[in-house]
Amino acid sequence: MALPLSYSWRNVRARPMRSLLTTSVIALVVLACTLLMGLISSMQSTFTETGHELNLIVLRKGSDNDGSSQISLEAYQAVRYFDGIARQPEGDQPLISPELVVQPFFRTLDGGRENVLVRGVEAIALDVHDQVHISEGRMFKRSAGEAIVGRGVAGRYEGATLGEELEFGRGRWKVVGIFDADATSFESEVWVDVRELASDAKRTIPFSGARIRAASKADLETLERRIDDDPRYALDAKAETLYYEEQSSASATLYIIVIAVAVLAGVGASFGAANTMYAAVQARTAEIGTLRALGFSRGSILWAFQAEAVFLALLGFVLGAAGAAIAAEVLTSALGGVAVGAETFTTSVIHVRIHSGNLLGALILSLAIGMASGFGPAWRAARLAPIEALRKA
């Protein structure tokens, strides 16, 4: 004869303080691990979702990012007329964006300093990088000392507000627009006129690289081979999506660290919850003896106490997941996101989002804690003989 699940649930409700203590321990572990997993998965998606599947990034051979690359004006002029490059619907201009990247220090509103990626571009960059769209203000004018800033930059640094002036390099740049980029890494950048930036930075070689939109997937592969094989300028072409995936490689190591932390925290939480469950068994010796005397089997007792531990774990998961979602919203809305260092030695602002995979991982963790912490006490309760249990009571 089996005990109904309602019996285990009523026991959880009948001892609110003991149940709250156990669920709080599990909830804290779930909150911390879910938030960390959410941060890492958000960081991964920020980079892996950056770029277009038909875009190529062209850098100098041997360079692994924009900041360490240089390509000449002659190389850019040669590449822009290669076959297979997509063209604007109006104007018939090839969709190739020459770009220059620098990493100056910006002052944060709290007085700190962070490296920010400043990208010099031309107006055609908005067609090549179609994830980027100006949501406030307008595009900068050429050679006018103007800038547009990403949503992750806006309001985070001194002067990074529409109508204010940013100070970096050797000049001041008036912010005339704010752009969104679907929560990708572009939102952590500042864009200015490429030739004006080259002059300010005193770059004799005006470009770090170029972004090219291929007309088709086949053209993408042909262009990549042609650029790589051209002996004149020593250039290397790579799919833009692959480039940003490689920039997020560090997050894989962080994910392993989070899993290790989750396991250690889960072990600690299991011991804490097990202590509470053992105390519950001790306090309910007479109840267990009565159930055994009424004919309930050891398996039924084992199942009832294990189900009680699982109920507590599920309550802890709900509380922890809700706390993680609230904390992620606070980090994103109130604090403007979480600043992390990118491989380009600049700061990327991550908008933390709790994904379904994070919640699934947290659910598995909380159930593992519940099963591990409940099995020992449940086994002890099931092993009590009816007469012995009633005598101890």
N, C-alpha and C positions, 0 to 999 in steps of 0.2 A: 504494500500500500504506500503510495507516494504522497508527500505533503504538497499542497497546492502552492503556486508561486505567490499567491496573495498572503500566505503565511510569512514568507521571507520579506515581502514588501511591508507588511504591518509591523514586523520587528524593526525595520529601518525607521519607520515613522514613530514607533513607540519609544525610541531612545534618541531624541533629537540632538542632544549635546554630543553623545558618542558618535552618532552618524555625521554630524557637522565637522567634528575633529578629523575623522577619516577622509571625508570628501574634500576638506580644505587642503589636506596634504596632497592628495591626488590632483586637485584643481591647480595648485601652485606649479606642480611639475608640468601639467598639460599647458598652462598659460605660457610658461617660459619656453618650453620646447616648440609650441605652435608658433609663437612670435618669432623665434629664431628661424624656424623652417620657412615661415612666411617672408622674412627678410631675405633669406638666401634665394628662395624661388622668385621673389620679386626682382632681385638683382639679376638673376639669370634671364628672366623674361625681358628686363630692361635692355639688355644687350642683344639677346638672341632675336628679339622682335624688331631690332633696329635694322634699317636697310631695306632694299627692294630686291626681289629675286632676279631682276634683269639688270641690276647695277653692278658695275665693276669698279674696284678701287685700284688706281694705278699709283705705285710708289717706286722709289729707287730700289734696285736689287739689294738685298741684304737688310732692308728696313722692315721692322715688324709693326710699326705704327706711324701715324701721320707726323708725330712730333720729331721722329728721327730721320725723316725723309726730305729730299729736295729734288725737284725736277725743273729743268730749264724751260725758258719760254720757247726755245726752238723745239724741244721735245713735245711740249704741249701742242704747238702749232702743227707738228707732224702728225700726232695721234688724232687730232680732232677731225681730220679728213679721211680717216680709215673707213672702209666700207663696213656696214653693219651697225653703225651708230644710229639710234632713233633720232627723229627730228621733231621739232615743234609743229603742232598742227597749223599754227599761224606763224609766218615768218620763215619757216623752213630752216631754222638754225639747228645745228647738231646739238643733241642733249649731252653736253660734256661740261662739267663744272670745274674750272681750275680753282684750287683752294690752298690756303696757307694756314697753318696751325701754330699758335704760340700758347704758352702756359704761364701767364703772369699771375702774381699774387693779387687777390682781392681781399679787402677788409670786410669781415662779417659785422653784422650789427652789434654783436656783443664784444667787439674789439679784437677778435682773432684774425688769423690770416689763412687763406686757402688758395691753392692753385686752381685756376679755372681755365677751361679750354676755350680760347677765343679763336673762332674760325673766320678767316677772310674768304669771302665769296663774291660772286657776281649775281645779278638778278636772276640769271637762269638757274641758279641753285634751287630755287623753289620748285622748278619743274623737274629737276633731277631727283631731289629729295622730296617726293610728294607726300611723305608723312608729315612734313613741316607745313603748318598753316598759321598765318598771323591772325590772332584772335583779338588783339587790342592794338590800336594805332595803325601804323603803316610800315611798308618796307623802307629801309634806309635809302637815301640818295647817294649817288656816287660822288666821292671826294668832298663830302659835306661834314665829316666828323660825326657821323651818326651811327647808331648801333641798334640792333634788336636783340632781345634777351629771351632765353627759354623760360618756361614756366617754373622750372626748378631753381633758376637763378633769381627771378623776380622777387624782390622783397627780402632776399637773404643777405645781400651785400649792400654796402654803402653806395648809394646812387643807382642801384639796379631797380628803379621804379620809373614808370612811364612819365616822361617829362623831366626827369632828373639827369645828372651827368655822372658817368662812370669815369674813374681816373685809373688808367693803367698805361704802361709803356711810357711814352714821352708826351702824351696829350690827354685831353678830356673828350669824352664821347657822349653825345646826347642820346638818351634812350628814346626812340621814336616808335617802338613797337614791342609787343610781347607775343611770342609764338608758342603754340602747343605742338607736340609731336607724338601723340598717342602714347604718352608715358614711356618713350624710348630715351636712349642716352642723349639724343639731340637736345632734350629739354634742359640739360645741364650746361649748355653752351651759350656763348655770346657770339653773334655774327656781325661783322663789319665789312666794309669794302676791301677787297683783297689787295688792290694796289696801294691803297692808303695804309693798310696794315703793314705791307712790305716796306713802305717808305718809313713808317714810324719805327719798325724793328730794324731798319737798315740792312735789309736782306738783299744781297746782290742777285741771288737766285730767287725769283719771286714766288715760287709755288712749292708747297710740301708734296702735293700730289694732285690727282684729278679723279673725279667720279664720272663714270660714263654710263648712260642708259643704252643698253643694246636693243635692237629692234625686235629680236626674238631670242628664244633659248638657244637655237642653233647659232645665231650670230654672236651670242655671249661667249660660247665656247671657241668660236673662230677668232673673235677679237682677243680673247685671252691668250690663245696660242700665238697669234701674230705679234702681240705686244711683247710677250716673253721671248720670242725668237728674234726680234729686231735687234741687231748688234750695235746699232748706232748710239742708243741712249741708255742702255743697261736698265731697263724698266721691268717691273714685275706687276702683273695684273692678277687680281684675285676677286672672287665673288664677294660682294659687300656683306652679304649675310654670313658667309664663312668667316670673314674678317672679324665681325662683332661676336660671333660664337667663340672664337679664339680669345677675345678680350675677356670673356666671362669664365675662362678655364679655372681661375683661382677659386671660384665659388664651389667647384666640385670638392676641393680639399676642405673648405668650410663646412660643406654638407656632411662629410665624413666625421668631422669634429663634432657637429651638432648631434649626430646619431650616437657617438660615443658618450657625449654629455647626457643625452636622453636615457641611455642604458644605465649609466651611473646614478642619475637622479631617480630613475625608476626603481633601481635596487634599494636605494635609501627610502623611497616612499613605500615600497613593499614591506620593509621592516617596520616602519611606523604604523602602517595600516594593520600588519599582522599582530603587533602588540595590542592594538585596540580590539581586534577580533578575538585574540586569546583571552583578554579581559572579559569580553562578552560571553565566551564559552564558560569561563569560571563563574560568572554571575548567574548563568542560566542552567546550572547543573541540575537543579530539581526539575526544571522544565524539560530538559533532555531525557532525564530518567522517566518522567511521566509519559513522554512520547514513546519511548522504547517499551514501557509497560503496556501501553495501549496497542502495541503491535506494529509500530512503524519500524521499518528495517533500518540497518546501518546505512545502506545506500541512500535511503530517503533523507536521513539526517545529514549525511555528507552533501547531498544535492541541495538541501534547504540552506545550509550555511554557505555553500559556495555561491548559490544564487544571491544570497544577501550581500556577499562581497562584490559580486558583479553589479548589483543595483547601486551600491555605494560608488563603484568605479564609474558607472555611467553618469551618476549625478556629478561626480568630480569632473568628468569630461565636459558635461554641459556648462558647468560654472567656469571651467578653465577656458573653453573655447569662446564663451561669451566675453570673458575678460580679455582674451587675446584680440578678439575683433574690436573691442572698444579701444584697447591700447594701440592697435594699428591705425585706427581712425584718428586718434589723438596725435600720433606721430606724423601722419600725413597732413591733417588739416591744421592743427594748432602749431606744430613745429615745422611745417613745410617739408617733411620727409626726413630721411636719414642720409647723412653724408658718408660716402665710402670712397676709398681711394681706388682709382682705376689704374690699369697697367700703363696708361700714358702719364702717370704721376699727377693727374688732375683729380678734382673732386666731382663725383657723380652723385646727384641727389636721387635717392630711391624712394618711390612712393610704395609703402608697405601695403601689400594686399594679402589677405588670408585666402588661399586657394583651396579647392576641394581636396586636392592631394594632401595638403597640410593637415586638414581636419581628419582625413582617413588615417594618416600616420598617428595623429594624436589619439584617435579612437582605439587603434590597435595597442598603443602604449598604455592607455588607461585600462583597457581590458586585461592586458598582460599583468599590470600591477594588481588588479583585482583578483585575477585567478591565482597569481603567485602568493599574494598575501592571505587569501582565503583558504587555500588548500590545507595548510598545516592546522589551523584552528578547526576547520571542518572535519579533517581526519581525526583529530583528538575528540571532537564531539561525537563522531560516529563510533569510536572505539569504546566509549563509556558503556559499561554494563548497567542495565536498569537498576538492579539492587544497589550496586556501588554508587551510582549517581544519586539515588534517593537517600542513601546513607550519608554521603558527603553534604547533601543539602541540609 
